[in-house]
Amino acid sequence: MENKKIDAVKMMRKIREKLSRIYAKDPEKEKRDLEIVRKKYGMKDKMISEHFRK
């Protein structure tokens, strides 16, 4: 098996661009997806706002 170098920055740009296109078409999908993540990881809105105030 060959060792391939991974360009993490390039990969994240592609992911961000893909999500940006999806959410530009359907802004409510972003809210729904975030709600799913919050439930999955047991996060509450208060926890999120406290995290971003730091």
Residue pairs with C-beta under 8 A, 6 or more apart in sequence:
22 29
23 29
23 30
37 43
38 44
38 45
38 48
